[in-house]
């Protein structure tokens, strides 16, 4: 499926470039953002679910398509992660969002702002320990 989406994306990009609707400069910018999104996905996919022994990738809580990166300025990016908890009424969605935020802060080499979740920094100790367990594996 991912291969098919990649081919479709490449075909669409070439079609737009040849039609003159998109310049090669715009195409390079889009490709750069797609590469950054894959870099973000590689960082977050190994996070463990707070309730299950599986990773968020294995449970399809996060997928490659749920990550979007937008350039804010030179070497500064906005990261949007639209994750889907395993059940709609998941009580641990906030904890998953916090795990995503902490993992990005620890692992990304470029300057970024995240919008997967806004979290108060004064969280209780049990949540901090849960985040540590999920992020560190």
C-alpha positions in Angstrom: 0.0 0.0 0.0 2.8 2.4 0.9 4.6 1.7 -2.4 1.4 2.4 -4.3 0.9 5.7 -2.4 4.6 6.6 -3.1 4.2 5.9 -6.8 0.9 7.9 -7.0 2.6 10.8 -5.2 5.6 10.7 -7.5 3.3 10.5 -10.6 1.2 13.4 -9.5 4.2 15.5 -8.7 5.6 14.8 -12.2 2.3 15.6 -13.8 1.9 18.9 -12.0 5.5 19.9 -12.9 5.1 19.1 -16.6 1.8 20.9 -16.7 3.5 24.0 -15.3 1.2 24.2 -12.2 4.1 23.4 -9.9 7.7 24.5 -10.3 10.7 22.3 -9.6 11.5 24.6 -6.6 8.0 23.9 -5.1 8.5 20.2 -5.8 11.9 20.2 -3.9 10.2 21.9 -0.9 7.4 19.3 -0.9 9.9 16.5 -1.1 11.9 18.0 1.8 8.8 18.2 3.9 7.9 14.5 3.0 11.4 13.5 4.1 11.1 15.4 7.4 7.7 13.7 8.0 9.3 10.3 7.4 12.1 11.2 9.8 9.5 12.2 12.5 7.6 8.9 11.8 10.8 6.9 12.3 11.2 8.5 15.7 7.6 8.0 17.0 6.8 4.6 15.6 8.8 2.7 18.2 6.9 4.2 21.2 5.1 1.5 23.2 1.4 1.7 24.0 0.8 2.4 27.7 -1.6 -0.5 28.0 -0.3 -3.1 25.6 3.2 -4.6 24.8 2.9 -3.4 21.2 4.3 -0.2 19.6 2.1 2.5 18.3 3.0 1.5 14.8 2.0 -2.1 15.3 -1.4 -1.0 16.7 -1.8 1.5 13.9 -2.2 4.4 16.3 0.4 6.2 14.2 1.0 5.7 10.5 3.2 7.5 7.9 0.2 9.4 6.7 -0.7 10.8 10.1 2.5 13.0 10.2 2.6 16.4 8.5 5.6 18.8 8.6 5.4 22.4 7.6 8.3 24.8 7.3 8.0 27.9 9.5 11.3 29.5 8.8 14.9 28.5 8.1 15.5 25.2 9.9 12.3 25.6 11.9 9.3 23.3 11.4 5.7 22.7 12.6 5.0 19.0 13.2 1.3 17.9 13.2 0.6 14.3 14.3 -2.9 13.1 14.0 -2.9 9.8 15.9 -5.8 7.4 16.3 -6.1 5.6 19.6 -7.2 2.0 19.4 -10.7 2.9 20.7 -12.5 6.2 20.3 -13.0 6.6 24.1 -9.4 5.8 25.0 -8.6 7.3 28.4 -4.9 7.2 27.7 -5.0 9.4 24.6 -3.5 12.3 26.6 -0.7 10.0 27.8 0.0 8.9 24.2 0.2 12.5 23.1 2.6 13.3 25.9 4.8 10.3 24.9 4.8 11.6 21.3 5.8 15.1 22.5 8.6 13.9 24.8 10.0 11.5 22.2 10.1 14.3 19.6 11.8 16.7 22.0 14.5 14.1 22.9 15.2 12.7 19.4 14.7 15.2 16.6 17.8 16.9 15.4 16.0 20.0 13.9 14.1 22.8 15.6 10.4 22.2 15.7 7.1 23.0 17.3 4.6 20.2 17.9 0.9 20.3 17.7 0.0 16.8 18.6 -0.9 17.9 22.1 -0.4 20.8 24.4 0.5 19.5 27.8 1.0 21.2 31.2 4.6 20.5 32.4 3.5 19.9 36.0 2.3 16.3 35.5 2.1 13.9 38.3 5.0 11.4 38.9 3.0 8.3 37.8 2.4 9.9 34.4 6.1 10.8 34.1 7.1 7.2 34.9 4.6 5.9 32.4 5.9 8.3 29.7 9.5 7.1 30.5 8.5 3.5 30.1 6.7 4.0 26.8 9.4 6.2 25.3 12.4 4.2 26.4 10.8 0.9 25.4 
